[in-house]
Amino acid sequence: MPVYYFDWRALADPGATTAVYMGLKTLPALSARLIAEGLPPTTPAALIERVSWEGERRIEGTIADLPVRVAALSLVGPCMLLIGASLR
Protein backbone atom coordinates (compact mmCIF):
# COMPACT_ATOMS: atom_id res chain seq x y z
CA MET A 1 0.00 0.00 0.00
CA PRO A 2 1.52 3.36 -0.96
CA VAL A 3 2.23 5.94 1.72
CA TYR A 4 1.50 9.54 0.80
CA TYR A 5 3.13 12.52 2.43
CA PHE A 6 1.58 15.93 2.06
CA ASP A 7 3.28 19.29 2.31
CA TRP A 8 0.82 20.57 4.90
CA ARG A 9 2.41 24.01 5.07
CA ALA A 10 1.90 24.44 1.33
CA LEU A 11 -1.69 23.22 1.59
CA ALA A 12 -2.29 25.71 4.43
CA ASP A 13 -1.10 28.66 2.31
CA PRO A 14 -3.91 31.26 2.57
CA GLY A 15 -3.13 32.52 -0.94
CA ALA A 16 -3.54 29.13 -2.58
CA THR A 17 -6.61 27.19 -3.67
CA THR A 18 -6.82 23.45 -3.13
CA ALA A 19 -9.20 21.00 -4.81
CA VAL A 20 -9.88 17.64 -3.19
CA TYR A 21 -11.71 15.03 -5.22
CA MET A 22 -14.04 12.79 -3.23
CA GLY A 23 -13.46 14.98 -0.15
CA LEU A 24 -16.67 14.31 1.76
CA LYS A 25 -15.41 11.70 4.24
CA THR A 26 -12.10 13.42 4.89
CA LEU A 27 -13.55 16.93 5.31
CA PRO A 28 -13.63 17.07 9.15
CA ALA A 29 -10.07 15.75 9.57
CA LEU A 30 -8.72 17.77 6.66
CA SER A 31 -10.31 20.96 7.96
CA ALA A 32 -8.87 20.45 11.44
CA ARG A 33 -5.40 19.65 10.11
CA LEU A 34 -5.29 22.66 7.77
CA ILE A 35 -6.31 25.01 10.57
CA ALA A 36 -3.71 23.42 12.87
CA GLU A 37 -1.09 23.99 10.17
CA GLY A 38 -1.93 27.70 10.05
CA LEU A 39 -4.72 28.12 7.50
CA PRO A 40 -6.98 30.90 8.79
CA PRO A 41 -10.33 29.48 9.95
CA THR A 42 -12.06 32.18 7.88
CA THR A 43 -10.67 30.77 4.61
CA PRO A 44 -13.55 30.23 2.16
CA ALA A 45 -14.46 26.64 1.35
CA ALA A 46 -17.14 24.85 -0.63
CA LEU A 47 -18.24 21.27 -1.03
CA ILE A 48 -19.99 20.52 -4.29
CA GLU A 49 -21.99 17.34 -4.62
CA ARG A 50 -22.55 15.87 -8.10
CA VAL A 51 -20.53 18.56 -9.91
CA SER A 52 -22.03 19.41 -13.31
CA TRP A 53 -24.77 16.78 -12.94
CA GLU A 54 -28.49 17.30 -12.56
CA GLY A 55 -29.14 17.87 -8.88
CA GLU A 56 -25.77 19.53 -8.19
CA ARG A 57 -25.61 20.97 -4.66
CA ARG A 58 -23.10 23.51 -3.42
CA ILE A 59 -22.49 24.06 0.29
CA GLU A 60 -20.41 27.13 1.04
CA GLY A 61 -18.79 28.41 4.20
CA THR A 62 -15.38 28.66 5.77
CA ILE A 63 -12.90 25.89 6.34
CA ALA A 64 -13.87 26.05 10.03
CA ASP A 65 -17.65 25.82 9.66
CA LEU A 66 -18.04 23.74 6.50
CA PRO A 67 -17.77 20.35 8.28
CA VAL A 68 -20.72 21.29 10.53
CA ARG A 69 -22.78 22.57 7.59
CA VAL A 70 -22.11 19.41 5.60
CA ALA A 71 -22.84 17.07 8.53
CA ALA A 72 -26.36 18.53 8.73
CA LEU A 73 -27.11 17.35 5.17
CA SER A 74 -27.59 13.97 3.59
CA LEU A 75 -25.03 13.99 0.82
CA VAL A 76 -24.76 10.80 -1.21
CA GLY A 77 -23.19 11.71 -4.53
CA PRO A 78 -19.54 12.25 -5.37
CA CYS A 79 -18.22 15.49 -3.89
CA MET A 80 -15.47 17.94 -4.70
CA LEU A 81 -14.01 20.07 -1.93
CA LEU A 82 -12.59 23.49 -2.81
CA ILE A 83 -10.60 25.49 -0.27
CA GLY A 84 -8.96 28.84 -0.69
CA ALA A 85 -8.58 32.36 -1.90
CA SER A 86 -10.17 31.94 -5.33
CA LEU A 87 -13.54 31.33 -3.67
CA ARG A 88 -13.78 34.88 -2.34
Phi, psi and omega in degrees: 000129181290149176250129181250137176243131181253145173275086187298326179294322177291320178293333180270011178292118183294346179268354183262165172236134182241136175246131180237115177281138180058047187268008184297308185291329183269356185307308182301314181291319180296316178301311180299318181293318180296319177295318178298330180274001173112000177290128180301135180300340181274003179299130180297147179209152177215143172244126182243119179267136176057052182307128177067010177258164172299136181086013178305137175233139180236123178247120184246152177179214175247166179298333180282322185259350182299318179302323180290317178300316183291321181298334181282353183249162176255085180267134182232339183276175176296143185233146172244132178256128176240134182225128170137184189300327184291350180272357180294000000 
